[in-house]
């Protein structure tokens, strides 16, 4: 077994603290990654507070992992020692169901294995994530990372990047499309960058007028203050797609009216309570509400390659791991532009 240092939540809502545990030995198809950076996702906070249910403690969060490979198994074909590599939200799946066979492992019909907060197939042991010094992963669930980009700023692409890239690709967003992005946080700022790079006209829909300059700098063409009734009315029946990244309670009806006929709102955020929608908000213009969950391994690699080609990275604030509890509190207040990333060199 491989002694590993980490930070973990020992129990529900308890502050994260230093934690030592053992990773499995590197198997024939595994790679060992020395973790250099790990992004801090809002879902980390949800899970350490068991807000979605089923959390396993102690919990080592983190599923936006980048680092360098230090060991490979005897049968590994696609990686070698010294390669940069990434790990996203999953480390395994059943591999045989229709979704897995279609490279959509995130929708595995048996259930994908989360990078943390899940259980390993076969052993049933809890999975521990990227707030740690190293990780052992099957090469099939490991991503190649370009050396052209700032590695710390690449880390959030493994969740925030693929979560927004996948629906844009699924609905074939491109030139001629009008895309509204609800919320300018960790997910929203990536949606703006990616949709703009794909050639769409991008409008940020925000309750905060002071975010307009940032939205434009990120690549948005337009900005609408949703608390301003006149501004909201000006984009009625306007958008082909709305990427909804908001996890707070809100009235979907007001935003559905911004969609053109046959427009689609894609839900990425998960509010604490189920939203209410009247059927007429959809029927009148043949509008749709859809959802999307991260992306498969092949699509995640495609996203990383796209970002390397277009020089797209997350906007981050780099922190020491000892500051993770403070970062969680700031994240709750929206006090980050736009993603915290942990420098694992600070893990002693």
ABEGO torsion letter per residue (X at the ends): XBBBBBBBBABBGBBBBBBBBBBBBBBAABBBBBBABBBBBAAAAAAAAGAAEGBBOBBBBEABBBBBBABBBAABAABBBGBBBBBBABABBAGABAAAAAGBAAABAAEBBBABGBBBBGAGBBBBBABBABBBBBAAABBBBBAABBAAAAAAAAAAAAAAAAAAAAAGBBBGBBBBBBEBBAAAAAAAAAAAAAGBBBBBBBABAAAAAAAAAAGBABBBBAABAAAAAAABGABABBBBABABBBBAAAAAAABBBGBBBBBABBBABBBBBBAAAAAAAGBBBBBBBEBBAAAAAAAAAAAAAAGBBBBBBBBBAAAAAAAAAAAAAGBBOABBBBBAAABX
